[in-house]
Amino acid sequence: MSSITKLTGRARRKRRIRKKVNGTAARPRLVVFRSNKHVYAQAVDDEAHRVIVGASSLSPEVTKLMAEKVAAGEPLKKRDVSALVGKLVAERCQAKDITAVVFDRGGYQYIGRVKELADAAREAGLKF
């Protein structure tokens, strides 16, 4: 009987997803990575092996909006921060004339912060 840790299970799921999901210059792959504190999103062109745009909870625009919410007395949840990152990455994609992406959830379940990021990117105009 083998024990599969969370990390190895996620790595397996990630490999399984990457076999099927591939990004191009016209329709890049929107990659999501989340740590315990932060969330990151990047649009990747797999053919040219380069990152087209990226955003994270450490981006100056997001940290400024987070500070404004905290100053206004609103509770700040990680899901709200993920939505801000999704909106920012969608805006940056549209600035580079990218309207459609392939979503790569990175082995994470499509709930919580990953879902919030995807929904915010869709609302901001990305199609996937």
HELIX and SHEET records of a PDB file:
HELIX    1   1 LYS A    6  LYS A   20  1                                  15    
HELIX    2   2 PRO A   60  ALA A   71  1                                  12    
HELIX    3   3 LYS A   78  ALA A   95  1                                  18    
HELIX    4   4 GLY A  112  GLU A  123  1                                  12    
SHEET    1   A 4 ARG A  50  SER A  56  0                                        
SHEET    2   A 4 VAL A  39  ASP A  45 -1                                        
SHEET    3   A 4 ARG A  29  ARG A  34 -1                                        
SHEET    4   A 4 VAL A 102  ASP A 104  1                                        
END                                                                             
